[in-house]
Amino acid sequence: MSTMANIKKNDTVRVITGKDKGKTGKVLRVITDTEKVVIENVNVYKKHQKQGQNREAGIVDKAMPIHISNVRAICPKCAKATSFRRKVLSDGKRVRFCRACGETIE
């Protein structure tokens, strides 16, 4: 579960395995129960949708979840796909930091 806390919504991530290997995108949603993330324009499938009260019928593209172990966060400072770690500052505040360059992320 420690990996779950280090990738958050709106982080930029790169897929490292699977059919979408090498693609990057922004995290739209983190699903903590199954340890999965939904990334925009990654792992997109066609969904045949019935007409509803507030939607039209047709075929729509839907971003499906991908397991969190198959993605690496991209550091905004050094632009490398790396893992984030947590540390406690002297004032007691917990922050994330890049493992490659050592810069704090928050």
C-alpha positions as CSV (number, residue, x, y, z in Angstrom):
1,M,0.0,0.0,0.0
2,S,3.0,2.4,0.3
3,T,3.0,2.8,-3.5
4,M,-0.6,4.0,-3.4
5,A,0.1,7.0,-1.3
6,N,2.9,8.2,-3.6
7,I,0.9,8.6,-6.8
8,K,-2.0,11.1,-6.6
9,K,-4.6,12.6,-8.8
10,N,-3.3,15.0,-11.4
11,D,0.2,13.5,-11.3
12,T,1.9,12.9,-14.7
13,V,2.8,9.2,-15.1
14,R,4.4,7.0,-17.8
15,V,3.3,3.4,-18.4
16,I,6.2,0.9,-18.2
17,T,4.5,-2.4,-19.2
18,G,1.6,-3.6,-21.3
19,K,0.1,-2.6,-24.6
20,D,0.4,1.1,-23.8
21,K,4.1,1.0,-22.8
22,G,5.8,4.3,-23.2
23,K,2.6,6.5,-23.1
24,T,2.3,9.3,-20.7
25,G,-0.8,11.0,-19.2
26,K,-2.4,12.6,-16.3
27,V,-3.9,10.6,-13.5
28,L,-7.7,11.1,-13.5
29,R,-8.6,8.9,-10.6
30,V,-6.9,6.6,-8.0
31,I,-8.8,3.5,-7.0
32,T,-7.4,2.5,-3.6
33,D,-9.4,-0.7,-3.2
34,T,-7.9,-2.5,-6.2
35,E,-4.6,-0.4,-6.4
36,K,-5.4,0.9,-9.8
37,V,-5.3,4.3,-11.6
38,V,-7.2,5.7,-14.5
39,I,-5.0,7.7,-16.9
40,E,-6.3,10.0,-19.6
41,N,-5.7,8.6,-23.2
42,V,-4.2,5.3,-21.8
43,N,-5.9,1.9,-21.9
44,V,-8.8,3.3,-23.8
45,Y,-11.6,0.9,-24.9
46,K,-14.8,1.2,-26.9
47,K,-18.0,1.0,-24.9
48,H,-21.4,0.5,-26.5
49,Q,-23.7,2.7,-24.6
50,K,-27.5,2.6,-24.4
51,Q,-29.5,5.8,-24.5
52,G,-30.2,7.2,-21.1
53,Q,-32.0,10.1,-19.6
54,N,-29.0,12.4,-19.9
55,R,-26.9,10.7,-22.6
56,E,-27.1,9.6,-26.2
57,A,-26.7,6.1,-27.5
58,G,-23.6,5.2,-29.4
59,I,-20.0,4.0,-29.1
60,V,-17.9,6.0,-26.7
61,D,-14.2,5.8,-25.7
62,K,-13.7,4.9,-22.1
63,A,-10.4,5.0,-20.2
64,M,-10.1,1.8,-18.2
65,P,-8.0,1.3,-15.0
66,I,-4.4,0.1,-15.0
67,H,-2.6,-1.4,-12.1
68,I,-0.4,1.0,-10.2
69,S,2.6,-1.2,-10.4
70,N,2.6,-0.7,-14.2
71,V,3.2,3.1,-14.0
72,R,6.0,5.4,-12.8
73,A,5.5,9.0,-11.9
74,I,7.3,11.7,-13.8
75,C,9.2,14.2,-11.7
76,P,8.2,17.8,-12.7
77,K,11.8,19.0,-11.8
78,C,14.0,16.5,-13.6
79,A,11.4,15.1,-16.0
80,K,12.5,11.5,-15.3
81,A,10.1,8.6,-14.8
82,T,11.0,7.6,-11.2
83,S,9.3,6.7,-8.0
84,F,8.4,9.1,-5.3
85,R,9.3,8.6,-1.7
86,R,8.0,10.3,1.5
87,K,10.0,12.0,4.2
88,V,9.2,14.1,7.2
89,L,10.6,17.6,7.4
90,S,12.0,19.2,10.6
91,D,8.6,20.9,11.2
92,G,6.8,17.6,11.1
93,K,5.2,18.0,7.6
94,R,5.3,14.9,5.4
95,V,6.2,15.6,1.8
96,R,7.0,13.5,-1.3
97,F,10.4,13.7,-3.0
98,C,11.9,12.5,-6.2
99,R,14.2,9.5,-5.8
100,A,16.3,10.5,-8.8
101,C,17.0,14.2,-8.1
102,G,16.0,14.5,-4.4
103,E,13.7,17.6,-4.9
104,T,10.4,17.8,-3.0
105,I,7.3,17.6,-5.1
106,E,4.5,19.3,-3.2
